[in-house]
Amino acid sequence: MGTIYRFDTVDTLVNRNSLRKLFDFCAGSGQDSFRIDLHSVHNTLIMERCERSAKEMIHGSARSGYGHSFERLFTKPAFGLEDNTSHHRVLRYDMGGLNVAVRFEVDASYSDAEDDVSQEHGEDSIDPDNVAQLAADLDSLQLSPVGEGDRKMRAQSVFANPGGYGSAQSTIAELKTSKKTTAKIMPQMWFGRTAYLIRGLHDHGVFRKLVISRVGDNFQSWEIKLEIQTALRKMVGLIARIRNLLLDAEENAAIMIFQKDQPGKLRVFRRTIVKMPLPDEIVREFWSENSG
C-alpha cells in the first residue's frame, strides 16, 4: 500500500499555463491579457488558471487550428485507457529555491529505437499498486457536503478508475501544428520537462510530414542563456513575493490581472468573495494540521 502524499513542503502549486504567462511577462514578451486566481492553503500558494470560458479551455480557441484533429488521428490510447479524453500529471521540482508542483496536460508518449524505453515497463513507470492506492485516496474524498439523508445518493465530483501503466517521463511528447519557432515553444517544454516535440507539417489541414525533435537535450543550454536566466529569476522572485503577500493576507485569496494595453503592469486585487480552492476534507487529507 502506498502512502498519501503531503503538500506541506510545496511552496507553490501551479499549472504550466500560468508559469508560461508569468515567464512571458517577466521576459517582456507581448501577450494577451490574462487573470490568475490566487489562494493560500497553509504554507502553499495555489495559482489557479482562470479562462474566459470553459469551452475555450477544453476545446481550444478559434485560433487552435488543426491541433486537436492532429492529436486525435496521430495518437492511440494505451491498452485499457481507450475511454480517456486527456492525460494530466504533476511534477515537483526546485525552481530557484522554490519547491513547486506543476500540473500540465500531456499529449502523447513517444519512444524511439535509441531510447529503448518501454511505455509499460520503463524504469520511470508507475507501480500499478501505487496507482491503485492513489485512486483509493481520491475515491474516498467527498467534494460536496453530504447530509445524513443523502448518504445513499451522494455523488462524487472526483471518481478515480485505475488502469494502465504510467509512461516514463523521458518519453512524453508535445504535439504541435503551429508554425511557432522552437524558441517560442521552449518555455512550455521546459516547465513540463517534456523531452519530445512532434510537429505535424500540413497544407491547409492535409498533413504531409512529421518532424520529431528531442528538445529535452537542449534544456540546459536554453536555461543558461543570460536573457532566460534573467526572466526566470524575475519570475521566481515574483512568485515568492506573491506567496508572501497571500500568506500575510487575512482572506488568503486574491486575483492577479495583466492587461495587454498596460504592458509591464501586473496588478493584484483583494477578493471580495472568497472562493476556497479546495474543500476542507481535501485540505485535511493532503496537508498536515500543523503546517502553516
N, C-alpha and C positions, 0 to 999 in steps of 0.2 A: 504494500500500500504506500502511495506517495504522501507527502506532507503538503499542507496548504501553504502557498507562497504568501509571504507578508510584504507589504509595501512600505514598511516602517522606514527603511533606509533609502527609499526612492525620493529624490528631491523634486522631480518633475515627471508627471505622466502626461504625454503629449502625442498627438498624431503627426505623422510625417508631413502632411499638407501644411500644418501650422508652422512647422520648422522651416519649410521651404519659403513661406511667406515672410517670416521674420528674417531669414537669411537674405532674401532679396531686398528687404527694407534696409538692412544693415550694410548691404553691398551697394546701395544707391541705385538698384536696378528699377526700371519702370515696371509698374504692376497695377493691376486693378485694385479697387477698393476692397477691403475685407474687414471682417469682425471675428474676434476670438473671445469666447466666454471664459472667464477665469474663476476658479474656485480653489479653496484650500481644504484639505482633509488632513487633520493633524499637521504633520510637517511636510506634507506633499502638496505641491502646486499641480492642479489639474487644468490643462489648457484644452478647451473643447471647441472643435471646429463648428462653425456656425454658417450654414448655407442659406441662400435666399429662398430656396425651395427644396424639398426632399426629392422631387422629381429630377431636378438638375443634379443633385448629389449622387443619386442612384444610377440614373440612365445617361448622365453626361449632358453637357450643354449643347446648344445648336452648333457650336464650333468643334465638337468632338470628332467629326469626320467619320472615317471608316474603322476607327479603333475597336469598337465593340464587336463589329462583324468579324474583323480580323482575329480577335481573340477567340471568338466562338468557333470559327471554321478551322483555325490552325492549331488548336489545342484539343486535348481529350482528357476527360476526368480519370483519375486513378481508380482502380478497381474498388468497388464498394462506395464510391463517392459520386456516383452518377447524378444524384439529385442536388448536389451542391451548386449554389449560384455564385459563390465567391470564396476566397481564402484569405484570412487575415492572420497576422502573427504579431507578436510583440518582442522587441529586442531590448535588452537592458545593457547599457554601456556607459563608461565615463566620458563626458564631453567637457573638457576644460575644467575639471573639478566638480562638475555637476553629475550626480547619479541620475540618469534619465532612463525612462521606459518609453519606447517609441512604438506606437501602433501604426501599422500600414497594411495595405492590400497587396497581395502577391498575384501576379498574372499567371505565372507558369513555373514549372521546374524543367530544367534542361541539363543534360549531361552529354558531353562529347566523349569520343573514344579515349582521348588523352587523360581525362579525369578519372574514368573508370569508376564512377561513384554510383552505387545502386540507389535508386529512388526509394526502394522499400527497405533496404538494409544497410544504407550508408552509415559511415561511422558517426555522423551527426544526427541520425534519425532518432525519432522519439520512441521511447519504450511504450508499447501499447498499454502496459499496466498503468503507467503514469497518465496516459491519455484517459483511461477509464476512470482513474481516481479524480482527475480534474473535472471530467464530465459529471461525476457523482457530486463533487463540491458545488458545481454550478447548478446542477439539477435540484440541489437541496435548498437553494435560495428562493425565497418568495419575494418578488419585487413589489407587490402591492399588499397593503394591509388587508388581512382577511378576518372577518368576524366568525364567531363560532357557528353561526347558521350557514356560512358559505363554505365550510370545510370540504363538503363533497363535490362542490362545483368550482373550486378555486382554479384559476388559470394563471399559468406562469408566463412572464414575459421572456424568460430565457429557458430554452429546452436544449440540452446537450445530448446529441446522439453520437456516441463514439464510433469511429470506423477508420479503416485505412492506417497508413503509417505517415509520420511526418517526413517531409522531404528535407534533405540536408540543406542547411543554409547556403553552402557553397554552390548549390545548383539552381537557386532561384533566379528568375529572369523577368525583366520588364519588357513588354511588347509595345512597340510604337509604330505608328503610320505617319506621323507628322514629319515635317522637314526641319524640325529644330536641330541645331547642332548638338554634338555630344557635350560641348561645354555648357550648354543651356540645361541639358538633362542631368549632368553630373551631380548637382546637389541632391536631387531625388534619389539617385542611385546610392550616393554616399550615406545619406541619412538612414536608408533602409539596408545598407550593406548588401546591395543587390549586385551579384557578380556579372550577370549576362544582360546585354542589351540586344534584343532581336527586333530588327526593323523590317517592316513589310513595304517594299517599294512597289507603287502601283500607278496606273494610268487611269484616272477617273474611276477608281474602285476596282479595276482589274489588276490583280497582283501579279507581278512579273518576276520578282526576285526577293529572296530573303538574305539579309546581311546579319550575321551573328558575330558580336564582338564581346570579348571578355574584359569589360571595362574595369572590373574589380582589380585587375593587375595595375591599374593606373591610379588607384585611390591615394596612395602615399604621395606620388609626385604631384597630384592635384592639390591635396590639402596643405602642402608645404609652400605653395606659392604665396608670395607676400600679400597680394590682394585678397586671397582666400582666407589666409590666417587672420588678416585684419577684420574681415567680415565675420568670421566665426567667433573671434574674441569679443567683438561688439555684441554679437547675438547672445553669447553665454552671459556676458555682463548684464544685458538687458533682461534676460530670463531670471537671473539671480535677483536683480532689483525688483522685478515684478513679484517674485516669490516672497521676498521680504515685505513688500507692500501688502500683499494678501494676508500673510501671517499676522501682521500687525492690525489689519482692518477688523473692526468689530463684526461686520457682516460676513467676512470670509468669502466674498463674492464681488466680482466687478466685470466690466465689459471693456475690451480693448478694441479701438477702431482706427483704421487707416483709411483716409480718403485720397484718391488719386489726384484730386485737384489741390491737395495740400501736401506736396511731397516733403519728406523729411520730418513730418509730424505724426507721431503716434500718440493717441490720446486714450487715457484710462478713465472710465466713469464708474461711480458707485452705483450698484444695482438698487433700485427702489423696491423691487420684488425679488426676493431671494429664492432661487430655484436650486435645490440641492442636486449635485451631480450624481449622487449615488444614494440609494435607500440606506437607512440606518443599519439594516441587517447585513448588508454587504460590507459596510464600513467595519462593523464588528467582526466580520468573518476574515477580512484581509488586512486589517490594521490592528495592532495591539492596543489595548486600552490605555497603556501608559505612554504611548507615543504622542508626541506633540505637547 
